[in-house]
Structures are given as C-alpha cells and as structure tokens.
C-alpha cells in the first residue's frame, strides 16, 4: 500500500496482515503513517497504489459506509461526534438501519454496562468529558459486530480499570473470531495484550515481532530507530507560592457536567502538582475555572497574590497563567487554521504577535516555526492546517506553543494523550525544564504513571472535589485508588 500527500510520503510500500482472532498492534512514532494506513482500510482515504483484501475478498472501500458494510469498524483518536446531538443520536448516525430510538437507547445502556463503560443515551455530547466521548466511540463500534475492529488510541483517556475492562472485551471479541488492529503508544499494554506487532517508521514497515518477547524500551527503540533518552528530574527547588485557589465552587453552566465543590490548592514556583481522576469528575471544569473560561469570585484564584478569579482568559494569559486543554482539535486549536494562525489564539499578547490590533504575520510565522523546530513537530511547514497533523504532532505543537511563552504558571490537561513514547518523553521533559526555570506546573492526567513520574505532589478529583495533596514520593497505588475513589477527608498530618 502507498499514499502520498504534497511534500510527504505517508505510506511507502506497506505490506502486513492481520489474522482472524488476533489483536495486532500497529506501532510507530507520531507521523510514521499509522493513521493514514488505517484510514485507507476504513475508506476515508484512497490509496495511490497497492491492494487490500478482507476475508480473502478484494477490499477497496470508497467511503466509511462501504467499509462498515464490509464488516470494518473504527474507534477514532479524534472523536467523530456531533456535539449538539445526544449519545443515542450520534450512534444512530453510524448505523445504516438504526432501530427505534427507545430500543437503541436500551441496547446502548445494556452493552455499555456489560462492558464496564456506562453511558447515558440521552446526554448531549457537548456535556461529556473526553473519556466519556471515547466510550461513545467504542460502544458505537461494538454495536456493529465487526469482523475487523480498528482502534486508534482507545485507552488514552480511560482509567487503568476501564482499560482492563476494555481489553477483556477485546479478548472476548478476538476469541469469537474478530480481527483487531490496535494503535497505541502505551507500550506496556501492547506487551500485555497484543499477539503480534507491526512497526512503522517514516511510512515504511521496518519490523514485526511478538511484543511479549520484548521490553517496552526495546519496542520504543524499534519505533524511533535508536535508544530512548531518560527523563532528567534534577535541579528543581520549590519556591514561593505562585498560584492559590481558595474554596472555589462553581455550578455547571449547562446543567450537565460536574460542579466544582470547595476546591482549594496552592502551587509553588518550581513545583509540579499532579491531579488525577476518573474522566468526568471535574477535570475540564477545573481547567476552565483556571483559564478564565468559567469565572468565579475574584479572590478564588490568585496569581502572585493578585486576584484573577473574575479576569478574562486574555487577562490571565497576560499575567502569566496559561493553559492547554485536553481537546486539542477544536478547543486548543482551530482545525482549519494554519499552525501560524493557531499561534495567535494564545500567544498574540505574550509574544507580541498582535500590536495595536494588527497581526504581525511575519512574527506569527516565525513563532510557529520556532515551536515546530523546538518540539520536533512533523509537518511540511507553518502554513499546514492543524487538522492535517497527526494527533501526537498537534499535541506537541499545542504544548510547545504554551511552554515557549515562558508562563508563570502552566496548567495542562492530558499533556501526552496520543503521543508516542519518544514525543511523550520530550513533552514531559519540557514540563520539567519549565518548572526548573521557576514556573509552577499543574498536570491533570488520567495516566497515573505520568503523574507519578512528573509530579512532586499528587491530589485527586472526585465528583468535583479535590483531595488533600500528598507527596508523590512513596505514594502507593492503593492510596491513589482511595483518593480517586473519593477519600477526601485525608488528614493534613498524613501529608
């Protein structure tokens, strides 16, 4: 199989096979060609050359509907959902002959609970967290009874418990004869659950293996073509308090979602505070309250002692409080804007890209080029539209756009969601370097390994409440489980 775009050969003579009843991993760095390959299988992209076969029959779908009719289903890394519609309405759109609405709602409820990914069929997509939206994609595919199921980063926003339930489901499907093509950057889960792996690099197949026979570090080396660099956590010291959140309570404007309840935290210069939690427990709302998208009493949020709770997002950015949301395509970046144009969304003031109401296009392009270079964003150039980047490369661009503005405080939600092992290490190192330079960093993540690797202190969100912080060093998974489950009354003496 082969596919080219202007300036890039996305897939170059790719050949591989997925067997009936196996879970087959597709590995590679961001931009290695994984997404292009599965989009050709699903009918979203037409190959330039080569042939495909499904169950021994020629497979050349002209669109996803034709692929679904052939028995191919796909869970996307970027959600293909309509925000204004409900869960049931979105799932019905993916079915050729959907049953009556009440019957479909009942099936969604039954299947989602059976697989441990509960969904309310009547909830609007706009009110769901990223983790809950991922559940919609997964359940929509499972209702199709596919012969080939393609999964692109399905566990990136699931908790470890949800991921284990998902893998139990996948193993059950594989035992029933379903072929599963699985893309993930979580190499330990690949080793634990996948039967075979094909590795892409630069659009070409460079290796295939039994992932269980290799360490995660060995798999990463196959992907990048060399040894992985180690994270440097040294050279940081906690300084004065930069950010203070005082008894922050906010209702949910839409009436759906999670209200914040008496949230308090402090963040010091040079410190990384990790916040964990199951999807839908107030992560998005907390980031919105810190970014200024949701306003509060002025004194509820202070930076360097100055009240910012009632300030606008732009006023907060000017003061040095920057944020990077988990939804990178649509919230953090405008899909049809170029990378240069997307720098203007948050860096216009701090990088002087807009002066007296006029855009300095040369400066904006130069800044976009700097982000691309410093964060190794794989793209033809700053004029490329955000939607044309792979998920991991767009994530690197979004994080780089904020980090290079030298914020006083940076709050990031899911910083390495869908990012390959090498790029994840680079993003995490950038956050550590930012803290080493004296900034305060808050990392909101569902990746517990990431939080334990990065953070100095850890706390958990549960139903909009934030637990007391605990030093990360020495913290056990059992203690984290208690905190994630809502153990809010932990004594300060235990800190």
C-alpha positions in Angstrom: 0.0 0.0 0.0 1.2 3.5 -0.8 -0.1 7.0 -0.2 1.5 10.4 -0.8 0.5 14.0 0.2 2.1 17.2 -1.0 5.6 17.2 0.4 5.3 13.8 2.3 5.2 10.1 1.5 2.8 9.0 4.3 2.8 5.2 3.4 5.6 3.7 1.3 5.1 0.1 0.0 3.4 -1.0 3.3 2.6 -4.8 3.5 1.2 -6.6 6.5 -1.6 -9.0 7.5 -4.0 -9.1 10.5 -5.2 -12.7 11.3 -8.7 -13.6 12.3 -9.0 -13.7 16.1 -5.8 -11.8 16.9 -5.1 -8.5 18.5 -2.5 -6.9 16.2 -0.6 -3.8 17.3 0.4 -1.1 14.8 3.4 0.8 16.3 5.3 3.9 15.2 6.2 7.5 16.1 3.8 10.3 15.5 3.8 10.9 11.7 5.0 7.3 11.0 2.0 6.7 8.8 -0.3 4.7 11.1 -3.4 6.9 10.8 -3.1 7.2 7.0 -2.9 3.4 6.8 -6.0 2.7 8.9 -7.9 5.5 7.2 -7.3 3.7 3.8 -8.7 0.5 5.4 -11.7 2.3 6.7 -12.4 4.1 3.4 -11.6 7.7 4.5 -8.5 7.9 2.2 -7.9 6.4 -1.2 -4.5 4.6 -1.7 -2.3 5.7 -4.6 -1.1 2.1 -5.1 -1.4 -1.4 -3.8 -4.3 -3.7 -2.9 -6.2 -4.8 0.2 -8.2 -7.9 1.0 -10.7 -8.6 3.7 -11.5 -12.3 4.5 -10.0 -13.2 1.1 -12.1 -10.8 -0.9 -10.8 -7.6 -2.5 -11.3 -4.6 -0.2 -11.3 -1.1 -1.7 -14.0 1.0 0.1 -14.7 4.4 -1.4 -16.2 5.7 1.9 -16.6 4.6 5.5 -20.2 3.4 4.9 -18.9 0.9 2.4 -16.2 -0.2 4.8 -18.8 -0.7 7.6 -20.9 -2.7 5.2 -17.9 -5.0 4.7 -17.5 -5.5 8.4 -14.9 -2.9 9.3 -15.4 -0.6 12.3 -13.1 2.0 13.7 -12.7 3.9 17.0 -11.0 7.2 16.2 -8.4 9.0 18.1 -10.1 12.3 17.3 -13.7 11.8 18.1 -16.1 11.9 15.1 -19.1 13.1 17.1 -21.6 15.9 16.8 -21.6 18.0 20.0 -25.2 19.2 19.7 -26.6 15.6 19.4 -27.2 13.0 22.1 -25.2 9.8 22.6 -28.1 7.8 21.1 -28.4 10.2 18.1 -24.7 10.0 17.4 -24.7 6.2 17.5 -27.7 6.1 15.2 -25.9 8.1 12.6 -23.3 5.4 12.3 -25.9 2.7 11.6 -27.4 2.0 8.2 -30.7 0.9 9.7 -30.9 2.1 13.3 -33.7 0.6 15.5 -36.4 2.8 17.1 -34.9 5.3 19.5 -36.2 3.7 22.6 -34.8 0.3 21.6 -31.5 1.7 20.6 -31.2 3.6 24.0 -31.9 0.3 25.8 -29.2 -1.5 23.7 -26.7 1.3 24.4 -27.4 1.1 28.2 -27.1 -2.7 28.2 -24.0 -3.0 26.1 -22.2 -0.1 27.8 -22.8 -1.5 31.3 -21.9 -5.0 30.2 -18.5 -3.8 29.1 -18.0 -1.6 32.1 -18.2 1.7 30.1 -21.6 3.1 31.3 -23.3 5.7 29.1 -26.5 7.7 29.4 -28.0 7.6 25.9 -29.8 10.9 26.4 -26.7 13.0 27.4 -25.6 15.6 24.8 -22.1 15.0 23.5 -21.1 18.6 24.3 -21.6 17.8 28.1 -19.3 14.8 28.0 -15.6 14.6 29.0 -13.0 13.2 26.6 -13.1 9.8 28.4 -16.9 9.6 28.1 -16.8 10.6 24.4 -14.3 7.7 23.9 -16.9 5.4 25.4 -19.4 6.5 22.8 -17.0 5.7 20.0 -16.2 2.3 21.5 -19.9 1.3 22.1 -20.9 2.5 18.6 -18.4 0.1 17.1 -19.3 -2.8 19.4 -23.0 -2.5 18.3 -21.9 -3.2 14.7 -20.5 -6.7 15.5 -17.4 -6.0 13.3 -15.2 -8.6 11.6 -12.2 -6.2 11.7 -12.1 -3.6 14.5 -9.6 -0.8 14.2 -8.8 1.0 17.5 -6.8 4.2 17.4 -5.5 5.1 20.9 -8.7 3.8 22.7 -7.3 3.8 26.2 -5.6 7.2 26.1 -8.4 8.8 28.2 -9.5 5.7 30.2 -8.6 4.8 33.7 -6.5 1.7 34.3 -9.6 -0.1 35.5 -11.6 0.9 32.4 -8.7 -0.1 30.2 -8.6 -3.6 31.7 -12.4 -4.0 31.1 -11.9 -2.9 27.5 -9.1 -5.4 27.0 -11.3 -8.2 28.5 -13.9 -7.1 25.9 -11.3 -7.2 23.1 -10.1 -10.6 24.1 -13.6 -11.9 24.1 -14.2 -10.4 20.6 -10.9 -11.9 19.4 -11.9 -15.3 20.8 -15.1 -15.1 18.7 -13.0 -14.5 15.6 -12.9 -10.7 15.3 -9.6 -9.4 14.0 -8.4 -6.3 15.9 -5.9 -3.8 14.6 -4.7 -1.8 17.6 -2.8 1.5 17.7 -1.4 2.7 21.0 1.7 4.5 22.4 1.2 2.7 25.7 3.9 0.0 25.2 3.2 -1.9 28.4 -0.4 -2.5 27.4 0.8 -3.6 23.9 3.1 -6.1 25.6 0.4 -7.4 27.9 -2.5 -7.7 25.4 -1.3 -7.9 21.8 -0.4 -11.1 19.9 1.7 -9.5 17.2 3.1 -6.1 16.3 4.0 -4.3 13.0 6.3 -1.3 13.4 6.2 1.7 11.0 8.9 4.3 10.7 8.8 7.1 8.1 5.9 5.5 6.3 7.6 2.1 5.9 7.4 -1.2 7.7 10.7 -1.7 9.5 10.0 -4.6 11.7 7.4 -7.1 13.1 7.6 -9.1 16.3 5.8 -10.8 19.2 5.6 -7.8 21.6 5.6 -10.1 24.6 9.2 -11.1 23.7 10.5 -7.5 24.0 10.7 -4.9 26.7 8.9 -1.6 26.3 12.2 0.1 25.9 13.2 -2.3 23.1 9.9 -1.7 21.3 10.4 2.1 21.6 13.9 1.7 20.2 12.4 -0.2 17.2 10.0 2.7 16.7 12.5 5.5 16.8 15.5 3.7 15.4 17.7 4.3 18.4 17.8 4.4 22.2 15.3 6.4 24.2 16.6 9.3 26.3 16.0 9.3 30.0 13.9 12.0 31.9 16.0 14.4 33.9 14.2 15.4 37.1 17.1 17.0 38.8 17.8 20.7 39.6 14.4 21.8 40.9 13.6 23.6 44.1 10.2 24.7 45.4 10.0 28.5 45.9 7.3 30.9 46.9 3.6 30.3 46.3 2.6 31.4 42.8 -1.0 30.2 42.3 -3.6 29.9 45.1 -7.1 28.6 44.7 -9.3 29.3 47.6 -12.6 27.4 48.3 -13.6 27.5 44.6 -17.2 26.4 44.0 -18.8 26.7 40.6 -22.0 25.3 39.2 -22.1 23.8 35.7 -23.5 26.5 33.3 -25.2 23.9 31.0 -26.8 22.0 33.9 -24.8 18.9 32.9 -21.3 18.0 33.7 -19.6 18.3 37.1 -19.8 21.2 39.5 -16.7 22.2 41.4 -17.1 22.0 45.2 -14.8 23.9 47.6 -11.7 23.3 45.6 -8.5 24.7 47.2 -4.9 24.2 46.2 -1.6 26.0 46.2 1.3 25.8 43.7 4.8 26.9 44.3 7.5 28.1 41.9 9.5 25.2 40.6 6.8 22.7 41.6 4.7 20.2 39.5 1.4 19.4 41.1 -0.3 16.3 39.6 -4.1 16.0 39.6 -5.6 12.6 38.8 -9.2 11.4 38.4 -11.6 9.3 36.5 -13.0 11.0 33.4 -16.0 13.3 34.1 -15.1 14.2 37.7 -14.4 17.9 37.1 -11.1 18.0 35.2 -12.5 20.1 32.3 -14.3 22.4 34.7 -11.2 22.9 36.8 -9.2 23.8 33.8 -11.9 26.2 32.6 -12.0 27.9 36.0 -8.2 28.4 35.9 -8.1 29.5 32.2 -10.9 32.1 32.7 -13.5 30.3 30.5 -15.5 30.0 33.7 -15.4 33.0 36.1 -15.5 32.9 39.9 -15.2 35.4 42.8 -12.1 37.5 42.2 -10.3 36.1 45.3 -11.0 32.5 44.5 -8.0 32.4 42.1 -4.8 34.4 42.8 -1.5 34.6 41.0 1.4 36.2 42.8 -1.1 37.4 45.3 -3.2 39.3 42.7 -6.9 38.2 42.4 -7.7 36.7 39.0 -11.0 34.8 39.6 -13.0 37.4 37.7 -10.4 38.0 35.0 -10.8 37.1 31.3 -8.7 34.4 29.6 -6.6 37.1 27.9 -6.0 39.0 31.2 -4.9 35.8 32.8 -2.5 35.0 29.9 -1.1 38.5 30.2 -0.5 37.9 33.9 1.3 34.6 33.1 -1.4 32.0 33.8 -1.5 29.8 30.7 -3.5 26.6 30.0 -3.6 23.7 27.5 -6.9 21.8 27.3 -7.3 18.1 26.6 -9.3 18.6 23.4 -6.5 19.7 21.1 -8.5 19.7 17.9 -11.4 22.2 18.3 -10.6 23.6 21.7 -6.8 24.1 21.8 -6.5 24.5 18.0 -8.9 25.5 15.2 -8.9 22.6 12.7 -8.9 24.7 9.5 -6.5 27.3 10.7 -2.8 27.0 9.8 -0.3 26.5 12.5 0.8 30.1 12.1 -2.8 31.2 12.7 -3.2 28.9 15.6 -0.3 30.6 17.4 -2.4 33.8 17.6 -5.1 32.0 19.7 -3.0 32.2 22.9 0.4 33.8 22.0 -0.8 37.1 20.5 -0.1 39.2 23.5 2.8 37.5 25.3 4.8 37.0 22.1 3.8 40.4 20.6 2.2 38.8 17.5 -0.6 41.4 17.6 0.2 45.1 18.1 -2.4 47.9 18.2 -5.0 45.5 16.8 -2.9 44.5 13.8 -1.4 41.0 13.3 2.3 40.8 12.7 2.2 37.9 10.2 6.0 37.6 9.9 6.3 37.3 13.7 3.5 34.8 13.9 5.1 32.6 11.2 8.5 32.9 13.0 7.0 31.8 16.3 5.2 28.9 14.7 8.5 27.8 13.1 10.2 28.0 16.5 7.5 25.8 18.1 7.8 23.3 15.2 11.6 23.2 15.5 12.0 23.1 19.3 9.2 20.5 19.8 10.0 18.4 16.7 6.6 18.8 15.1 6.5 16.6 12.0 4.7 18.9 9.4 5.5 20.3 6.0 5.6 23.8 7.5 3.8 26.5 9.5 1.2 27.0 6.7 -0.2 23.5 7.3 -3.7 23.3 8.7 -4.0 21.9 12.2 -6.3 19.1 11.1 -3.6 17.8 8.7 -1.3 16.9 11.6 -1.3 13.5 13.3 -2.8 13.7 16.8 0.6 13.4 18.5 2.2 16.1 16.4 -0.6 18.5 17.0 -0.3 17.8 20.8 3.4 18.7 20.6 2.5 21.9 18.8 -0.1 22.9 21.4 2.2 22.2 24.4 5.1 23.9 22.7 3.0 27.0 21.9 2.4 27.4 25.6 5.7 26.4 27.0 7.7 28.8 24.8 5.7 31.7 26.1 7.6 31.3 29.5 4.5 31.2 31.7 4.5 31.9 35.4 2.0 29.0 35.7 1.1 26.4 33.1 -1.9 24.1 33.6 -2.1 21.2 31.2 -4.8 18.6 30.8 -3.7 15.2 29.3 -0.3 16.5 28.0 0.8 13.3 26.3 -2.6 11.9 25.2 -2.0 10.0 21.9 1.7 10.9 21.8 4.4 8.3 21.1 6.9 7.2 23.6 9.7 9.4 22.3 7.5 12.5 22.0 5.9 11.9 25.4 9.4 11.9 27.0 10.1 15.2 25.2 6.9 16.8 26.4 7.4 15.6 29.9 11.0 16.9 29.9 9.8 20.3 28.6 7.4 20.5 31.6 10.2 19.5 34.0 12.5 22.1 32.4 9.8 24.8 32.7 9.5 24.0 36.4 13.3 24.0 36.7 13.3 27.6 35.3 11.0 28.7 38.2 7.5 28.2 36.7 4.7 26.3 38.5 3.1 23.5 36.6 -0.2 21.7 37.1 -0.6 18.4 35.2 -4.1 17.0 35.0 -4.0 13.5 33.7 -5.6 10.0 33.8 -2.2 8.4 33.2 -1.1 7.5 36.7 2.4 6.6 35.5 2.8 10.0 34.0 1.7 11.7 37.2 4.0 9.6 39.4 6.9 10.4 37.1 6.3 14.1 36.9 4.7 15.4 40.0 6.1 16.5 43.4 2.6 16.3 45.0 -0.5 14.5 44.0 -4.2 15.0 44.6 -7.4 13.6 43.1 -10.6 15.0 41.7 -13.8 13.1 42.5 -17.3 14.5 41.8 -15.8 18.0 41.7 -14.0 17.8 45.0 -10.2 17.9 45.3 -8.5 15.7 47.8 -5.7 16.9 50.1 -2.3 16.8 48.3 0.1 14.1 49.1 3.8 13.9 48.4 4.2 11.7 45.3 7.4 10.0 46.6 6.3 6.9 48.5 2.7 7.1 47.4 1.3 3.7 46.7 -1.3 2.7 44.1 -3.6 1.6 46.9 -3.5 5.1 48.3 -4.0 6.6 44.9 -7.0 4.3 44.4 -8.6 5.5 47.7 -8.0 9.1 46.6 -9.5 8.6 43.1 -12.5 6.9 44.8 -13.3 9.9 46.8 -11.3 9.7 50.1 -11.5 13.5 50.6 -11.1 13.5 54.3 -7.4 12.5 54.5 -5.8 14.3 57.4 -3.3 17.0 56.6 -1.0 15.3 59.1 -0.5 12.5 56.6 1.0 14.9 54.0 
